[in-house]
């Protein structure tokens, strides 16, 4: 009787082992980055963005922005309207990011003093956005296939279990020689990212400070980019977030950039 029972238990264990092993399989580095890229964030989002620029002496410049984002299926569109202070008020920025591999983001900026919408050229993507530590390229969505990815290790950061992934651009002329990202398992949020310059020296670090679930979607509410070479920091804080409100597609046009809020 015991022998038969043992055999039955052994058969059940052997039958379930492939399922257990499959569930524990580690995704590839590319799959991890794809999960971050494809993380559900809602059909649209709007909120109030505070950008704080902090220099090496601790002096701050604060800019208030109204931000709108909408998913169009094969692309995502984003538009920002600067509300204050007076020297940047009515400036606006728009970015269209495409899911198609190899297709660069389209970006525009409207400067009210010139009363003209300027398209950001590919040569200008490495320029810093409005005095911040984010380049125009940082504000877009980099496609996972633009880089070669490798898992360096797994480690815990702030109590979160993370994959540490190194990404090396396939384009040798790209502004960063490589990046290293700490990706939270299961949430697929990039908790931290190191950017290295052309000489392989650490240039800056992006750190997510606060995130929470809003309307069922993990949403990043606070982050900061610290340029270690210039000792300059840009803090981004998102408030009054609203998701899936049905933002009009007409919001994301050059006409709206000029018109403003």
Backbone torsions as a table, in degrees:
resi	resn	phi	psi	omega
1	UNK	NA	-48.6	179.8
2	UNK	-61.1	-39.7	-179.0
3	UNK	-63.8	-43.5	179.0
4	UNK	-64.3	-42.4	-179.7
5	UNK	-63.1	-41.3	178.8
6	UNK	-61.4	-42.8	179.1
7	UNK	-63.0	-41.0	179.5
8	UNK	-63.5	-43.4	178.7
9	UNK	-63.4	-42.2	-179.8
10	UNK	-62.7	-41.3	179.2
11	UNK	-62.8	-42.8	179.2
12	UNK	-62.3	-42.9	179.4
13	UNK	-62.1	-46.4	-179.3
14	UNK	-64.2	-35.5	179.8
15	UNK	-69.2	-33.0	-176.9
16	UNK	-90.0	-15.4	-178.1
17	UNK	-56.5	-45.5	179.8
18	UNK	-58.9	-35.9	179.7
19	UNK	-67.0	-44.5	-179.3
20	UNK	-63.8	-45.7	-179.7
21	UNK	-63.7	-39.4	179.8
22	UNK	-62.1	-40.4	-178.5
23	UNK	-66.9	-25.0	-176.5
24	UNK	-96.2	0.7	-179.4
25	UNK	-62.3	136.7	178.1
26	UNK	-83.7	129.3	177.5
27	UNK	-66.5	159.6	176.0
28	UNK	-72.0	165.1	179.4
29	UNK	-60.0	-41.6	178.8
30	UNK	-63.0	-41.7	179.4
31	UNK	-62.8	-37.0	178.3
32	UNK	-62.9	-47.9	-179.9
33	UNK	-65.6	-35.9	177.6
34	UNK	-65.0	-36.6	178.8
35	UNK	-66.4	-36.1	175.2
36	UNK	-66.5	-45.4	-178.3
37	UNK	-62.9	-38.6	-175.1
38	UNK	-95.0	5.1	-177.8
39	UNK	-57.1	131.3	-178.2
40	UNK	-66.8	128.9	-180.0
41	UNK	-129.0	9.2	-179.8
42	UNK	97.7	166.6	179.7
43	UNK	-74.7	-32.7	176.0
44	UNK	-157.0	161.9	-179.0
45	UNK	-149.2	142.9	172.3
46	UNK	-138.8	152.9	-179.8
47	UNK	-175.4	173.0	178.9
48	UNK	-99.7	121.4	-176.5
49	UNK	-108.3	126.6	175.1
50	UNK	-106.9	120.8	178.6
51	UNK	-107.8	117.9	179.8
52	UNK	-112.4	122.9	178.7
53	UNK	-101.6	121.3	-173.5
54	UNK	-123.3	119.8	-178.1
55	UNK	-87.9	-177.7	-174.3
56	UNK	-65.3	-20.0	179.0
57	UNK	-91.9	-2.2	179.2
58	UNK	90.8	-1.2	178.4
59	UNK	-70.2	140.5	-176.1
60	UNK	-118.2	146.7	167.1
61	UNK	-124.1	126.9	-174.8
62	UNK	-113.0	133.9	179.5
63	UNK	-126.4	131.9	-179.7
64	UNK	-101.5	132.4	-173.5
65	UNK	-134.1	143.0	170.3
66	UNK	-103.7	126.3	-173.7
67	UNK	-120.8	139.4	176.7
68	UNK	-131.5	137.1	177.7
69	UNK	-134.9	139.1	179.1
70	UNK	-141.0	137.1	177.9
71	UNK	-91.6	122.5	-179.9
72	UNK	-106.0	16.5	-179.7
73	UNK	92.5	-78.6	-179.6
74	UNK	-90.5	-1.3	177.5
75	UNK	-153.4	161.1	174.4
76	UNK	-122.7	134.7	179.9
77	UNK	-115.6	139.7	-179.4
78	UNK	-132.8	140.3	175.4
79	UNK	-139.3	138.4	179.3
80	UNK	-123.0	136.0	175.3
81	UNK	-118.3	120.7	178.7
82	UNK	-78.5	126.2	-176.6
83	UNK	-98.1	-39.2	179.9
84	UNK	-157.1	161.4	1.4
85	UNK	-75.9	-175.2	-172.9
86	UNK	-60.2	-33.6	-174.6
87	UNK	-71.9	-14.7	177.8
88	UNK	-121.0	-0.7	-178.0
89	UNK	-58.0	138.1	179.8
90	UNK	78.0	-2.0	169.5
91	UNK	-69.1	142.6	178.4
92	UNK	-139.2	155.3	-178.7
93	UNK	-136.7	137.6	179.0
94	UNK	-133.8	140.7	-179.2
95	UNK	-137.3	133.7	173.9
96	UNK	-115.7	119.6	179.8
97	UNK	-109.5	134.5	-173.8
98	UNK	-108.3	145.2	177.1
99	UNK	-76.3	-19.5	-177.5
100	UNK	-67.1	124.6	-180.0
101	UNK	-60.8	135.6	177.1
102	UNK	85.9	-6.6	-179.0
103	UNK	-94.0	119.3	-177.7
104	UNK	-71.8	153.6	174.9
105	UNK	-65.1	147.9	169.0
106	UNK	-99.8	131.7	-177.2
107	UNK	-138.4	145.8	179.3
108	UNK	-139.2	152.1	173.7
109	UNK	-133.3	139.6	178.0
110	UNK	-111.6	121.8	178.5
111	UNK	-107.8	111.3	-174.5
112	UNK	-59.8	-29.7	180.0
113	UNK	-63.9	-32.4	179.6
114	UNK	-94.5	-14.2	-177.3
115	UNK	52.2	44.0	-175.7
116	UNK	-145.8	138.3	174.4
117	UNK	-87.5	124.0	-179.2
118	UNK	-109.2	129.9	176.5
119	UNK	-81.1	134.3	178.9
120	UNK	-81.1	115.9	-178.7
121	UNK	-75.8	163.7	179.0
122	UNK	-61.9	-31.0	179.3
123	UNK	-71.0	-18.6	-176.8
124	UNK	-99.6	-0.2	-176.4
125	UNK	-64.4	-21.6	179.2
126	UNK	-87.1	-4.0	177.7
127	UNK	-71.5	151.4	-179.5
128	UNK	-84.0	138.8	-173.8
129	UNK	-82.0	114.1	172.7
130	UNK	50.5	41.8	176.6
131	UNK	76.4	6.4	-179.1
132	UNK	-87.2	-177.0	177.0
133	UNK	-96.4	8.3	175.5
134	UNK	-99.3	129.5	172.5
135	UNK	-80.4	167.9	175.5
136	UNK	-60.3	-36.1	179.6
137	UNK	-64.9	-36.9	178.9
138	UNK	-61.7	-28.5	-176.3
139	UNK	-80.0	-10.4	178.2
140	UNK	-93.3	-172.2	177.7
141	UNK	-113.2	110.4	-179.5
142	UNK	-78.4	127.8	-178.0
143	UNK	-70.7	138.2	-178.0
144	UNK	-55.5	-32.0	-176.6
145	UNK	-80.1	-1.8	177.3
146	UNK	-75.3	-13.7	-177.1
147	UNK	-128.2	162.3	169.7
148	UNK	-101.2	126.3	-171.7
149	UNK	-111.5	148.6	178.4
150	UNK	-146.3	134.1	175.3
151	UNK	-78.4	121.6	179.6
152	UNK	-86.2	-40.6	-177.5
153	UNK	-175.5	-179.9	171.2
154	UNK	-122.6	138.1	178.4
155	UNK	-156.3	165.2	-178.2
156	UNK	-98.4	133.6	176.9
157	UNK	-130.3	121.7	-179.3
158	UNK	51.9	37.8	177.5
159	UNK	81.9	1.0	179.8
160	UNK	-104.4	132.5	177.2
161	UNK	-78.5	124.6	-172.4
162	UNK	-127.1	149.6	164.4
163	UNK	-90.5	136.3	175.4
164	UNK	-105.2	115.6	-172.5
165	UNK	-120.4	129.2	174.6
166	UNK	-94.8	134.2	179.8
167	UNK	-124.1	123.4	179.8
168	UNK	-114.1	123.8	-177.5
169	UNK	-63.9	141.8	176.4
170	UNK	-75.1	-26.8	176.4
171	UNK	-84.7	111.8	-176.8
172	UNK	-65.9	-17.0	-179.1
173	UNK	-90.7	0.9	-178.1
174	UNK	-63.4	151.8	-172.0
175	UNK	-66.2	-25.9	178.3
176	UNK	-110.5	137.6	178.7
177	UNK	-75.4	-30.5	175.8
178	UNK	-169.9	164.6	172.6
179	UNK	-133.2	154.6	175.6
180	UNK	-127.8	124.0	-174.6
181	UNK	-117.7	140.8	173.2
182	UNK	-103.5	109.9	-173.6
183	UNK	-107.4	123.8	179.2
184	UNK	-70.6	125.8	178.3
185	UNK	-62.3	141.7	177.4
186	UNK	72.7	-38.5	176.8
187	UNK	-83.6	-28.1	179.3
188	UNK	57.5	43.8	174.5
189	UNK	-107.4	132.9	174.3
190	UNK	-76.3	103.2	-175.2
191	UNK	-76.8	-28.5	-177.8
192	UNK	-155.8	148.9	178.6
193	UNK	-149.4	125.9	176.4
194	UNK	-99.6	134.5	178.9
195	UNK	-112.1	131.2	-179.3
196	UNK	-112.8	138.4	-177.0
197	UNK	-78.8	-174.2	-176.2
198	UNK	-64.5	-21.6	178.8
199	UNK	-94.1	10.9	179.5
200	UNK	70.7	15.9	176.4
201	UNK	-92.8	146.2	177.5
202	UNK	-62.5	124.1	-178.5
203	UNK	-98.3	-50.5	-176.5
204	UNK	-158.5	162.8	-179.6
205	UNK	-131.8	129.8	175.2
206	UNK	-100.6	127.7	-178.6
207	UNK	-128.4	127.8	175.6
208	UNK	-84.8	124.0	-176.0
209	UNK	-97.8	-29.5	-177.9
210	UNK	-151.2	136.6	175.7
211	UNK	-151.0	150.7	178.6
212	UNK	-157.9	165.6	178.9
213	UNK	-83.9	124.2	176.1
214	UNK	-124.6	123.1	-178.1
215	UNK	53.0	32.9	176.9
216	UNK	88.6	0.7	-178.2
217	UNK	-116.8	135.0	173.7
218	UNK	-67.9	123.5	-174.2
219	UNK	-126.5	128.3	177.7
220	UNK	-81.2	123.4	-175.9
221	UNK	-107.6	-23.5	-178.7
222	UNK	-149.2	132.9	177.7
223	UNK	-151.2	164.0	176.0
224	UNK	-145.3	142.2	176.3
225	UNK	-110.4	120.0	-179.7
226	UNK	-112.3	117.0	175.5
227	UNK	-84.1	106.4	-174.5
228	UNK	-72.7	-24.1	-178.8
229	UNK	-79.0	-30.4	179.0
230	UNK	-103.9	-7.5	-174.2
231	UNK	51.9	51.8	179.5
232	UNK	-128.0	141.4	-175.0
233	UNK	-130.0	142.3	172.7
234	UNK	-120.5	120.8	176.8
235	UNK	-101.6	136.9	177.0
236	UNK	-120.9	123.0	179.5
237	UNK	-128.6	125.6	-176.3
238	UNK	-106.5	130.2	-179.0
239	UNK	-135.8	167.4	179.4
240	UNK	53.0	44.7	-176.9
241	UNK	-73.8	132.8	175.3
242	UNK	-129.4	131.2	-177.6
243	UNK	-116.9	147.4	175.2
244	UNK	53.9	50.8	178.9
245	UNK	-97.6	-4.6	179.5
246	UNK	80.9	49.2	178.8
247	UNK	-61.8	134.7	-179.0
248	UNK	-65.5	141.5	177.2
249	UNK	-64.3	-24.9	-179.6
250	UNK	-70.4	-9.3	179.9
251	UNK	-68.0	-24.8	-171.0
252	UNK	-105.4	65.7	-178.5
253	UNK	-137.7	161.8	176.5
254	UNK	-63.6	-32.5	178.1
255	UNK	-61.0	-43.1	178.5
256	UNK	-69.6	-30.4	176.7
257	UNK	-61.4	-41.8	179.2
258	UNK	-74.2	-36.9	-177.0
259	UNK	-71.3	-39.1	-179.3
260	UNK	78.4	-165.4	-177.5
261	UNK	-70.8	NA	NA
